[in-house]
């Protein structure tokens, strides 16, 4: 790949990043307008920060550019190339810093190191306004370096910036050291906090989505168990009524009455299940199990003993009896 193709590729990446940033801003504004119409504040914290958030800080280099244009810098061609190289490396690093994979890539770290070497060379060679490149280096470092090593890196960078600035400007170098440390730590803190908030928000949305899915599955299982048992009882009693009708109409009518009772009970339970208030009862399920098994030609024997059960145990054992009887009648 030639240098021209590489430049076109970089420009294409910048255009895509700018388009994505514009889309995030547009979506945020739409959510703001919708929230104002609804009368409440939106939950979204706004568009995520991108490399464009750190590009305006390059205006700190206007003093160096002014020195070049006024001819106050010796070897202006070297200074101009250094200024262009620094700006290019800065843009390259800060745009990659907002992507976790690119931020941890070796190319990003190498570019940051080269940026540090270039900053040192320009600061030692020219001093003055060129020392302000150290705080810019701190911004790029804070955006790229995260985790436990950030504190050590920030202190080392600030100490090095203070030493170089002190060599050129004397005690005024303390200000450069302080600005470098502050820009490094504040940038890292703000970006880390922003990422943490968005990750927590995404995790909360995922938990809410899973909770909805689990509730749907629970309700579908609940409805399946309810209708499966009820329909099995209705089928068994209908077959019993059909067999008994030629011999004993009274017995057949008794089965039909049971079918009506089971159907009405099923309607009630379905309504309660839909509204979320249905509670199982072991005694009720045992009575229904006795009726269903008797209609299927099975003589059940039920013995009750022991202290009363808690409502939770009643509901749990009621479901066990319901499922067992449904499977026995069906199979």
Secondary structure, 3 states (H helix, E strand, C coil): CCHHHHHHHHHHHHHHHHHHHHHHHHHHHHHHHHHHHHCCCCCCCCCCCCCHHHHHHHHHHHHHHHHHHCCCCCCHHHHHHHHHHHHHHHHHHHHHCCCHHHHCCHHHHHHHHHHHHHHHHHHHHHCHHHHHHHHHHHHHHHHHCCCCHHHHHHHHHHHHHHHHHHHHHHHHHHHHHHHHHHHHHHHHHHHHHHHHHHHHHHHHHHHHHHHHHHHHHHHHHHHHHHHHHHHHHHHHHHHHHHHHHCCCHHHHHHHHHHHHHHHHHHHHHHHHHHHCCCCCCHHHHHHHHHHHHHHCCCCCCCCCCCCCCCHHHHHHHHHHHHHHHHHHHHC
